[in-house]
Amino acid sequence: MSAVPKPVSSPAAAEPIRREGLIPVLVVVVGLVVAVQIASFYLPPFVMPSPLTILKATIEILQTDYVHIGVTALRLLVAILFAMALGVLLGIVMGIFPRIRPYIRALVIIDTGIPALSWMLLAIFWFGEPEVRIFFILSVILVPFYALSIFDGIRSLPRDWVDMIESFRPRRWQVLRYLILPHIVPYVLTTTKSVIGYAVRMVIFSELIASAVGIGSRMSLAQSMFRIDSVLGWTVILIVLNLMLQAALTALEKHLLKWRAEASVR
């Protein structure tokens, strides 16, 4: 029996990745820099500084306030991992326990209807520790995304797969290990890629009102000092952070789902 050849990576295969990833980002960045430069010609510096001024402010931030970047990144990482774990657990429970499914789903739906600002204000009243406030805010906002996504993923399981594995009379943990968990991995990754930008914005808002340490608090300080260049410098750092996180998730997705063929619509 002849062996099935494995796909071999080549420069030709890597070309679509560059075309769909790095090159469009560079084109958009250049376009934004040109737009800011043109706007700086017609607007006062306290409204729209030049790209060079923003770059100098960004370098100054990286040299003096790098600790705040690390604090924000750590808060974001911890909250996302916790929300992922709890959300996946709730989604699986909703998917395999029909008796309690309506109650958990109702709780998750109610959570999605509560504005983020309400959670922020409640966190200030309920908790005195800034780290607990920010962790609570991010968790209650992000958990429903994972729970509903995983629940929909389990509902989308092909009936043929379910019938096939049930024909072996497996235990519940075996169904979970061999059918459900491999099936929901793409849903976990897709949800994380979808909420990462939203999570970055939420952690900044949380730091703005609930903490004296972090990027949000430093942006508030820059605004109070009328340092628009620093505000834009922090914004550049947040954009780079978001791009790095998206790139890391994309690489992880390609590694974990390398067995899955990618389809393209012509």
Backbone bond lengths (Angstrom), bond angles and torsions (degrees), N, CA, C in turn:
res aa  C-N    CA-C-N  psi(-1)  N-CA   C-N-CA  omega(-1)  CA-C   N-CA-C  phi
1 M - - - 1.475 - - 1.519 108.50 -
2 S 1.272 116.31 129.79 1.460 120.20 -178.11 1.512 110.05 -78.32
3 A 1.332 115.36 143.99 1.460 120.54 179.98 1.519 110.57 -76.04
4 V 1.304 114.91 146.70 1.468 119.93 178.39 1.515 108.50 -80.63
5 P 1.325 118.46 124.39 1.457 119.83 -177.61 1.515 111.23 -67.89
6 K 1.321 115.24 139.75 1.459 120.86 177.60 1.522 109.92 -87.57
7 P 1.329 116.18 148.17 1.454 118.62 177.99 1.511 111.22 -64.92
8 V 1.301 115.74 134.65 1.454 121.33 -179.05 1.523 108.72 -109.31
9 S 1.324 114.70 128.83 1.457 118.64 178.25 1.514 109.94 -72.11
10 S 1.306 115.77 141.44 1.460 121.36 -178.59 1.510 108.98 -146.32
11 P 1.347 117.11 165.60 1.456 118.43 176.50 1.505 112.65 -57.55
12 A 1.327 117.20 -34.59 1.467 119.14 178.82 1.515 111.44 -65.91
13 A 1.360 116.07 -37.03 1.457 119.02 178.50 1.518 111.83 -71.95
14 A 1.330 116.82 -29.90 1.461 120.05 179.59 1.516 112.85 -78.39
15 E 1.333 116.72 -16.54 1.455 119.79 -177.96 1.532 113.16 -61.20
16 P 1.346 120.38 -44.90 1.460 119.25 177.35 1.510 113.06 -60.82
17 I 1.345 117.56 -32.16 1.465 120.31 178.96 1.515 109.90 -64.78
18 R 1.339 116.41 -44.43 1.463 119.28 178.63 1.517 110.75 -66.25
19 R 1.343 116.11 -39.59 1.456 119.69 -177.57 1.528 111.71 -67.13
20 E 1.343 117.00 -34.31 1.452 120.81 -177.70 1.524 112.94 -92.60
21 G 1.332 118.82 -10.32 1.450 120.51 -175.68 1.511 114.25 -117.12
22 L 1.322 116.84 -75.82 1.454 120.98 -169.98 1.518 112.90 -72.07
23 I 1.320 116.98 -46.73 1.468 119.78 -174.62 1.532 112.56 -61.37
24 P 1.345 120.26 -47.19 1.475 118.72 177.50 1.518 112.88 -59.68
25 V 1.354 117.37 -38.04 1.463 120.20 178.52 1.529 110.57 -61.89
26 L 1.337 116.07 -44.21 1.467 119.35 179.82 1.522 111.38 -64.31
27 V 1.320 116.99 -39.87 1.467 120.35 178.99 1.526 110.68 -62.91
28 V 1.321 116.35 -44.29 1.470 119.91 179.95 1.526 110.62 -65.81
29 V 1.329 117.35 -41.03 1.464 120.56 179.32 1.520 110.93 -62.34
30 V 1.320 116.47 -45.05 1.479 119.59 178.00 1.518 110.51 -61.15
31 G 1.331 117.22 -42.01 1.463 120.07 178.09 1.517 112.48 -61.71
32 L 1.340 117.00 -40.81 1.461 120.29 178.78 1.529 111.22 -66.88
33 V 1.331 116.46 -40.53 1.477 119.94 178.81 1.527 110.20 -62.35
34 V 1.312 116.88 -43.18 1.473 120.38 178.34 1.523 110.22 -63.23
35 A 1.330 117.86 -42.66 1.468 121.01 179.92 1.523 111.18 -63.30
36 V 1.347 117.44 -41.63 1.462 120.69 178.59 1.524 110.73 -65.95
37 Q 1.330 116.55 -40.63 1.462 120.37 178.84 1.530 111.13 -61.82
38 I 1.321 117.02 -43.94 1.466 120.58 178.71 1.521 110.52 -64.70
39 A 1.334 117.03 -42.44 1.463 120.15 179.87 1.522 111.61 -64.62
40 S 1.337 117.47 -33.85 1.466 120.27 -179.32 1.530 112.18 -67.58
41 F 1.345 117.28 -20.90 1.467 120.30 177.41 1.523 111.76 -70.76
42 Y 1.337 116.89 -29.29 1.458 121.31 -172.52 1.528 113.64 -109.00
43 L 1.334 117.69 -11.70 1.455 121.23 -178.20 1.521 109.58 -115.23
44 P 1.329 117.04 152.53 1.473 119.44 178.59 1.521 111.15 -66.72
45 P 1.342 117.42 156.72 1.475 120.96 -175.96 1.528 113.32 -60.75
46 F 1.353 117.64 -29.99 1.468 118.92 -178.92 1.527 111.91 -77.15
47 V 1.335 116.92 -6.14 1.459 121.21 175.38 1.527 110.90 -103.25
48 M 1.331 116.30 -47.84 1.464 120.62 -179.61 1.519 109.51 -144.40
49 P 1.339 117.85 94.31 1.465 120.63 176.81 1.527 110.81 -71.05
50 S 1.307 116.05 164.95 1.460 121.14 -179.87 1.524 110.44 -73.60
51 P 1.332 117.24 159.05 1.474 119.57 177.25 1.521 113.49 -56.54
52 L 1.346 117.05 -34.17 1.458 119.46 179.41 1.524 111.14 -65.69
53 T 1.330 116.77 -40.75 1.462 120.57 176.93 1.520 111.17 -63.63
54 I 1.318 116.50 -41.16 1.464 120.39 178.24 1.523 110.51 -64.69
55 L 1.330 116.79 -39.50 1.463 120.64 178.68 1.528 110.74 -63.23
56 K 1.328 117.07 -42.41 1.471 119.99 178.42 1.520 110.91 -63.01
57 A 1.340 116.81 -40.83 1.465 119.79 177.68 1.522 111.31 -64.78
58 T 1.323 116.79 -38.08 1.470 120.80 178.62 1.526 110.72 -64.19
59 I 1.323 116.90 -43.94 1.471 120.38 178.62 1.529 110.30 -63.68
60 E 1.324 116.52 -40.65 1.469 120.16 177.86 1.533 111.04 -61.11
61 I 1.328 116.83 -40.89 1.464 120.99 178.56 1.524 110.49 -63.31
62 L 1.324 116.91 -45.03 1.459 120.96 -178.98 1.529 111.78 -63.60
63 Q 1.319 116.76 -28.40 1.454 120.51 -178.96 1.525 113.22 -83.86
64 T 1.329 117.24 -29.13 1.463 120.32 -172.35 1.536 114.18 -113.80
65 D 1.332 117.30 -29.28 1.471 120.08 -172.68 1.524 112.67 -119.10
66 Y 1.325 117.01 28.12 1.463 119.42 -177.53 1.531 112.02 -65.11
67 V 1.341 117.22 -24.46 1.463 119.97 178.94 1.522 110.53 -63.00
68 H 1.323 117.16 -39.07 1.458 121.02 -179.93 1.531 111.06 -65.08
69 I 1.329 116.27 -34.74 1.472 119.70 176.92 1.514 109.85 -64.56
70 G 1.319 117.27 -44.39 1.454 120.89 178.74 1.519 112.72 -63.07
71 V 1.338 116.81 -39.43 1.466 120.45 179.38 1.526 110.62 -63.65
72 T 1.327 116.57 -45.95 1.465 119.93 179.39 1.521 111.40 -63.81
73 A 1.327 117.14 -42.73 1.462 120.36 179.81 1.531 111.00 -63.35
74 L 1.327 117.54 -39.44 1.463 120.79 179.15 1.525 110.89 -66.84
75 R 1.324 116.74 -43.53 1.462 119.78 177.00 1.522 111.12 -59.20
76 L 1.309 115.87 -43.50 1.461 120.80 -179.34 1.521 110.90 -63.80
77 L 1.328 117.23 -44.85 1.461 121.27 -178.30 1.521 111.25 -63.08
78 V 1.330 117.44 -46.97 1.464 121.17 -178.01 1.524 110.42 -62.83
79 A 1.333 117.20 -45.06 1.464 120.53 -177.80 1.525 111.57 -65.82
80 I 1.329 117.67 -40.62 1.467 120.41 -179.39 1.527 110.51 -66.63
81 L 1.329 117.33 -42.86 1.464 120.02 179.52 1.531 111.09 -63.58
82 F 1.334 116.96 -41.22 1.458 119.54 178.62 1.525 111.15 -66.76
83 A 1.345 116.02 -45.57 1.462 119.64 179.48 1.518 110.78 -62.80
84 M 1.319 117.29 -37.01 1.461 120.83 177.50 1.524 110.83 -63.63
85 A 1.331 116.79 -47.47 1.465 120.35 -178.38 1.525 111.26 -63.26
86 L 1.337 117.27 -48.58 1.462 120.17 -178.42 1.516 111.28 -69.00
87 G 1.335 116.90 -40.41 1.462 119.87 179.87 1.517 112.59 -64.87
88 V 1.334 116.73 -41.40 1.470 120.19 177.32 1.522 110.11 -63.67
89 L 1.333 116.98 -41.80 1.463 120.40 178.75 1.527 111.23 -61.14
90 L 1.341 116.41 -46.48 1.464 119.45 179.51 1.530 111.38 -64.48
91 G 1.340 116.40 -39.48 1.462 119.64 179.00 1.518 112.17 -63.46
92 I 1.345 116.60 -41.13 1.468 120.30 178.45 1.523 110.66 -66.72
93 V 1.332 116.14 -42.07 1.468 119.20 178.83 1.525 110.23 -61.25
94 M 1.331 116.81 -43.16 1.463 118.97 177.80 1.518 111.93 -64.22
95 G 1.325 116.02 -32.53 1.457 119.35 -176.08 1.513 114.72 -77.28
96 I 1.344 117.68 -30.26 1.469 118.99 -172.88 1.532 113.59 -114.84
97 F 1.324 117.48 -5.41 1.467 120.36 177.68 1.529 109.21 -121.76
98 P 1.321 117.70 87.05 1.472 120.27 -173.84 1.524 114.24 -64.30
99 R 1.335 118.39 -24.58 1.460 119.34 -176.85 1.525 112.74 -69.30
100 I 1.325 116.81 -37.89 1.467 119.43 -179.86 1.519 112.31 -99.07
101 R 1.334 116.84 -2.48 1.462 120.81 -179.09 1.525 112.82 -55.23
102 P 1.351 119.95 -47.99 1.466 119.06 -175.88 1.525 113.29 -60.95
103 Y 1.339 117.23 -33.83 1.458 120.23 -176.88 1.528 111.49 -73.97
104 I 1.333 116.54 -43.63 1.463 119.27 177.76 1.524 110.70 -66.78
105 R 1.317 116.12 -41.43 1.466 119.67 179.69 1.528 110.56 -63.55
106 A 1.328 117.30 -39.96 1.463 119.94 177.56 1.525 111.08 -63.31
107 L 1.342 116.76 -40.28 1.461 120.85 177.94 1.520 111.18 -62.83
108 V 1.335 116.68 -43.20 1.464 120.99 -179.69 1.528 110.59 -66.25
109 I 1.326 117.23 -41.99 1.461 120.75 179.76 1.522 110.86 -63.72
110 I 1.344 116.40 -41.30 1.469 119.53 177.57 1.520 110.00 -61.97
111 D 1.332 116.57 -40.15 1.468 120.38 178.91 1.526 111.00 -60.44
112 T 1.324 116.78 -41.33 1.472 119.24 -179.79 1.525 112.37 -65.74
113 G 1.329 117.68 -21.69 1.465 120.16 -179.60 1.513 114.47 -86.59
114 I 1.333 117.47 -6.80 1.471 120.98 179.59 1.524 108.82 -87.94
115 P 1.327 118.97 124.22 1.472 120.25 -177.97 1.523 111.97 -62.83
116 A 1.319 115.29 150.36 1.466 120.35 178.89 1.525 111.02 -60.52
117 L 1.338 116.83 -35.31 1.466 119.94 179.85 1.524 111.13 -62.60
118 S 1.332 116.99 -37.00 1.471 119.92 178.09 1.522 110.87 -62.12
119 W 1.346 116.68 -44.24 1.454 119.88 178.71 1.524 111.06 -63.44
120 M 1.329 116.93 -38.44 1.459 119.86 179.27 1.516 111.83 -63.20
121 L 1.329 116.58 -45.89 1.459 120.02 -179.74 1.528 111.35 -67.32
122 L 1.332 116.91 -39.90 1.462 119.92 177.72 1.525 111.19 -63.87
123 A 1.326 116.49 -38.13 1.468 119.61 179.51 1.526 110.98 -62.88
124 I 1.328 116.93 -35.90 1.464 120.13 178.59 1.523 110.36 -65.77
125 F 1.343 116.88 -39.48 1.461 120.47 178.75 1.528 112.33 -71.63
126 W 1.327 116.95 -38.09 1.460 120.70 -171.17 1.517 114.06 -84.99
127 F 1.332 118.16 -32.70 1.458 121.08 -172.23 1.524 110.21 -124.23
128 G 1.318 115.28 139.85 1.458 119.60 178.69 1.515 113.25 -95.84
129 E 1.333 117.29 -23.07 1.459 121.36 -178.71 1.524 110.29 -85.00
130 P 1.336 118.62 123.96 1.474 120.46 -178.56 1.520 113.76 -56.63
131 E 1.343 117.19 -40.15 1.462 119.13 -178.46 1.530 111.39 -64.10
132 V 1.316 116.68 -38.33 1.467 120.35 178.07 1.525 109.88 -67.04
133 R 1.309 117.44 -40.24 1.465 121.09 178.18 1.520 111.32 -57.78
134 I 1.318 115.84 -51.66 1.466 120.16 -176.09 1.525 110.62 -66.51
135 F 1.318 116.92 -41.15 1.470 120.27 178.24 1.529 110.50 -62.32
136 F 1.308 117.24 -43.03 1.459 121.13 179.45 1.524 111.24 -63.61
137 I 1.322 116.71 -45.76 1.470 121.04 -178.16 1.519 110.65 -60.17
138 L 1.323 116.52 -50.35 1.462 120.02 -178.17 1.522 111.59 -65.24
139 S 1.317 116.95 -38.27 1.466 119.77 -176.76 1.523 111.47 -65.41
140 V 1.342 117.11 -50.13 1.463 119.08 -176.07 1.528 111.60 -68.00
141 I 1.324 117.34 -22.06 1.462 120.29 179.20 1.524 111.20 -83.58
142 L 1.333 118.01 -37.20 1.464 121.23 -173.00 1.517 113.98 -89.99
143 V 1.322 118.40 -29.75 1.467 120.70 -176.54 1.528 112.77 -54.98
144 P 1.352 120.63 -45.49 1.471 119.32 -178.75 1.520 114.09 -58.85
145 F 1.328 118.51 -33.01 1.460 120.69 179.04 1.528 110.32 -59.38
146 Y 1.324 116.37 -47.39 1.456 120.04 -179.98 1.521 111.83 -69.36
147 A 1.327 116.87 -43.12 1.465 119.71 -176.70 1.522 111.51 -60.35
148 L 1.327 116.87 -47.46 1.467 119.96 -178.40 1.520 111.81 -69.53
149 S 1.326 117.03 -37.09 1.465 120.33 180.00 1.531 110.91 -66.12
150 I 1.330 117.20 -44.70 1.460 120.23 179.79 1.525 110.46 -66.69
151 F 1.311 116.87 -39.04 1.462 120.21 177.91 1.524 110.76 -61.20
152 D 1.331 116.67 -44.97 1.469 119.76 177.01 1.526 111.32 -64.15
153 G 1.349 116.91 -34.79 1.454 119.60 177.74 1.513 112.64 -64.48
154 I 1.318 116.69 -41.56 1.468 119.76 178.09 1.526 110.62 -67.40
155 R 1.315 116.81 -38.03 1.469 119.54 178.68 1.531 111.84 -65.13
156 S 1.331 116.26 -25.78 1.467 119.72 -178.04 1.526 113.12 -86.75
157 L 1.333 117.79 4.05 1.462 119.86 177.74 1.531 110.13 -58.64
158 P 1.333 117.74 129.92 1.471 119.28 177.26 1.528 111.18 -59.92
159 R 1.303 115.80 137.36 1.456 120.13 -178.95 1.523 112.05 -62.96
160 D 1.313 116.45 -30.83 1.468 120.00 178.57 1.525 110.99 -62.87
161 W 1.344 116.65 -39.48 1.459 119.59 178.94 1.524 111.00 -64.33
162 V 1.318 115.38 -43.31 1.464 119.91 -179.20 1.525 110.30 -63.32
163 D 1.331 116.42 -44.92 1.465 119.66 179.86 1.523 111.08 -63.79
164 M 1.328 116.61 -38.10 1.453 120.31 -178.31 1.524 111.14 -64.78
165 I 1.339 117.07 -47.71 1.465 118.62 -177.48 1.519 111.32 -71.63
166 E 1.339 117.85 -30.16 1.460 119.93 178.03 1.527 111.61 -71.50
167 S 1.317 116.79 -21.83 1.468 118.94 177.94 1.520 112.20 -66.84
168 F 1.335 117.43 -19.79 1.459 121.47 177.27 1.532 112.43 -89.90
169 R 1.339 117.01 2.39 1.460 122.91 -179.20 1.532 111.59 51.83
170 P 1.334 117.50 57.57 1.466 119.82 -177.89 1.528 111.36 -78.77
171 R 1.316 114.90 162.14 1.453 120.20 170.23 1.531 108.46 -77.21
172 R 1.336 115.63 165.67 1.468 118.98 -176.88 1.523 112.00 -62.65
173 W 1.354 116.43 -38.96 1.460 118.64 -179.57 1.530 111.30 -67.87
174 Q 1.337 117.18 -28.18 1.462 119.65 176.97 1.526 111.38 -71.92
175 V 1.315 116.74 -37.55 1.467 119.78 174.18 1.514 110.13 -61.84
176 L 1.333 115.45 -41.33 1.459 120.22 179.95 1.531 111.05 -64.97
177 R 1.321 116.40 -42.49 1.464 119.80 -175.24 1.516 112.82 -74.22
178 Y 1.337 117.09 -44.81 1.464 120.57 -170.17 1.530 113.71 -94.50
179 L 1.330 117.47 -15.79 1.467 119.11 -177.63 1.518 112.32 -119.83
180 I 1.328 116.23 -55.76 1.460 119.42 -170.91 1.526 111.91 -73.38
181 L 1.335 117.35 -50.58 1.471 119.20 -176.06 1.531 113.02 -60.85
182 P 1.341 119.85 -47.60 1.477 117.40 176.62 1.528 112.92 -61.59
183 H 1.327 116.52 -32.40 1.459 119.60 -177.29 1.527 112.40 -71.57
184 I 1.339 117.82 -33.00 1.467 119.64 -174.47 1.526 113.29 -88.85
185 V 1.335 118.14 -6.56 1.472 119.52 179.81 1.536 112.04 -55.57
186 P 1.347 119.73 -47.69 1.475 118.21 177.82 1.528 113.00 -60.38
187 Y 1.317 117.53 -33.65 1.459 120.65 179.23 1.535 111.05 -68.51
188 V 1.322 117.09 -38.29 1.460 120.45 177.32 1.523 110.60 -63.88
189 L 1.330 116.52 -45.92 1.466 120.46 -179.04 1.524 111.54 -66.33
190 T 1.328 116.67 -43.34 1.460 119.94 -179.86 1.519 110.97 -63.87
191 T 1.333 116.90 -41.88 1.463 120.07 178.21 1.518 111.28 -62.63
192 T 1.327 116.73 -42.55 1.464 120.11 179.79 1.520 110.94 -62.97
193 K 1.329 117.14 -43.00 1.465 120.05 177.95 1.522 111.44 -63.98
194 S 1.328 116.69 -32.40 1.462 120.49 -178.17 1.529 112.24 -75.02
195 V 1.348 116.87 -35.77 1.465 119.60 -173.02 1.517 113.10 -96.38
196 I 1.334 118.90 -6.75 1.456 119.82 -173.12 1.526 111.50 -62.98
197 G 1.330 116.97 -42.50 1.458 119.20 178.02 1.509 111.89 -65.89
198 Y 1.335 116.54 -41.26 1.457 121.38 177.09 1.523 110.62 -63.37
199 A 1.326 116.67 -39.61 1.462 120.59 178.95 1.525 111.25 -64.93
200 V 1.334 117.55 -38.72 1.464 120.47 177.07 1.529 110.30 -60.99
201 R 1.328 116.91 -44.65 1.461 119.56 178.70 1.521 111.62 -63.43
202 M 1.329 116.54 -40.48 1.459 120.08 -178.26 1.530 111.78 -67.25
203 V 1.337 117.93 -38.23 1.457 119.05 179.84 1.526 110.25 -68.25
204 I 1.332 117.47 -33.00 1.459 120.01 177.28 1.525 110.38 -68.36
205 F 1.326 117.56 -44.85 1.460 120.53 177.05 1.526 110.72 -61.05
206 S 1.325 117.06 -41.14 1.459 120.80 -179.60 1.523 110.83 -63.63
207 E 1.309 116.97 -43.90 1.465 120.32 178.08 1.517 111.21 -66.06
208 L 1.303 116.98 -30.74 1.460 121.03 -178.69 1.518 111.72 -62.75
209 I 1.339 116.82 -36.80 1.462 119.56 -175.20 1.523 113.61 -111.30
210 A 1.338 118.19 -10.93 1.462 119.09 -171.64 1.516 114.23 -126.20
211 S 1.320 119.31 4.17 1.454 119.52 -176.25 1.526 110.35 -152.53
212 A 1.325 114.70 154.25 1.460 120.84 175.68 1.524 111.46 -103.91
213 V 1.330 116.75 4.32 1.455 121.92 -179.65 1.518 108.33 -129.17
214 G 1.329 116.37 138.59 1.459 120.64 179.34 1.515 111.35 123.56
215 I 1.303 115.29 172.04 1.461 120.60 -176.82 1.517 111.01 -63.34
216 G 1.331 117.89 -41.18 1.459 120.75 -179.37 1.511 112.42 -59.31
217 S 1.321 116.62 -43.75 1.468 119.86 179.51 1.524 111.47 -67.16
218 R 1.325 117.48 -36.01 1.470 120.19 179.01 1.522 111.26 -70.74
219 M 1.322 116.74 -34.83 1.463 118.99 175.65 1.523 110.75 -66.82
220 S 1.328 116.97 -36.76 1.467 120.17 176.21 1.526 110.47 -64.42
221 L 1.328 116.39 -40.33 1.469 119.79 177.60 1.524 111.24 -63.88
222 A 1.326 116.68 -42.75 1.472 120.15 178.62 1.520 110.89 -63.14
223 Q 1.322 117.28 -37.71 1.469 120.27 179.01 1.524 110.65 -66.38
224 S 1.331 117.48 -40.32 1.470 120.33 -179.90 1.516 111.97 -68.16
225 M 1.328 117.02 -23.37 1.466 121.57 178.82 1.530 111.53 -96.65
226 F 1.325 116.76 7.78 1.469 122.90 179.65 1.528 111.61 56.56
227 R 1.351 115.97 39.21 1.458 121.74 177.29 1.527 108.69 -99.96
228 I 1.329 115.78 80.01 1.464 119.61 -179.37 1.518 110.86 -64.70
229 D 1.328 117.11 -29.22 1.459 119.30 178.59 1.529 110.99 -66.28
230 S 1.345 116.73 -37.44 1.466 119.71 177.43 1.520 111.22 -70.40
231 V 1.329 116.99 -38.26 1.463 120.04 176.96 1.526 110.02 -59.48
232 L 1.320 116.24 -45.65 1.464 120.14 178.91 1.532 111.33 -69.60
233 G 1.335 116.40 -32.76 1.461 119.63 176.27 1.526 111.41 -63.29
234 W 1.338 116.59 -44.52 1.463 119.96 175.44 1.523 110.74 -62.67
235 T 1.313 116.42 -36.75 1.465 119.83 178.68 1.522 110.90 -63.18
236 V 1.318 116.83 -41.27 1.471 120.89 177.10 1.521 110.08 -60.67
237 I 1.328 117.17 -42.91 1.462 120.90 179.61 1.522 110.78 -63.06
238 L 1.329 117.08 -40.17 1.464 120.33 178.87 1.526 111.40 -65.83
239 I 1.325 116.30 -38.75 1.467 119.44 177.50 1.526 110.52 -63.09
240 V 1.329 116.58 -44.67 1.464 120.54 178.85 1.527 110.47 -63.16
241 L 1.340 116.80 -41.48 1.464 120.53 178.32 1.523 111.29 -60.85
242 N 1.325 116.13 -43.35 1.461 120.21 179.03 1.530 111.15 -64.20
243 L 1.329 117.35 -42.34 1.462 120.79 178.71 1.531 111.29 -63.65
244 M 1.319 116.78 -39.63 1.463 120.24 178.78 1.527 111.33 -65.13
245 L 1.329 116.23 -41.80 1.463 119.69 178.53 1.524 111.31 -65.11
246 Q 1.343 116.10 -41.81 1.461 119.58 178.50 1.526 111.15 -63.88
247 A 1.336 116.61 -40.26 1.463 120.31 179.21 1.531 110.48 -65.47
248 A 1.333 117.17 -40.51 1.458 120.32 178.97 1.523 111.06 -64.57
249 L 1.331 116.76 -41.62 1.469 120.10 179.01 1.525 111.33 -66.88
250 T 1.332 116.77 -37.96 1.457 120.13 177.88 1.525 111.03 -64.11
251 A 1.342 116.38 -42.03 1.469 119.66 177.59 1.525 111.21 -64.53
252 L 1.343 116.75 -40.76 1.460 120.30 177.58 1.521 111.12 -64.28
253 E 1.323 116.37 -39.24 1.459 120.63 178.92 1.522 110.92 -63.73
254 K 1.327 116.92 -43.33 1.464 120.19 179.74 1.527 111.23 -65.08
255 H 1.328 116.58 -31.94 1.459 119.57 179.48 1.528 111.41 -74.81
256 L 1.326 117.01 -45.24 1.459 120.21 -176.51 1.522 112.70 -76.01
257 L 1.337 116.23 -28.61 1.463 120.02 -176.94 1.517 111.71 -113.87
258 K 1.327 116.77 33.17 1.460 119.48 -178.71 1.520 112.32 -68.31
259 W 1.341 116.33 -16.01 1.457 120.62 177.24 1.512 111.99 -76.29
260 R 1.337 117.34 -17.08 1.455 120.74 -174.10 1.520 110.27 -91.21
261 A 1.317 115.96 125.29 1.473 120.27 178.60 1.521 109.77 -75.27
262 E 1.322 115.73 141.30 1.453 121.23 178.39 1.516 109.74 -93.27
263 A 1.322 115.29 130.55 1.459 120.79 179.84 1.532 109.18 -100.87
264 S 1.298 115.83 145.99 1.464 121.48 177.76 1.524 109.35 -127.31
265 V 1.317 115.20 136.93 1.464 121.11 179.59 1.522 108.91 -96.56
266 R 1.290 116.20 126.25 1.473 119.30 -177.28 1.519 110.40 -92.84
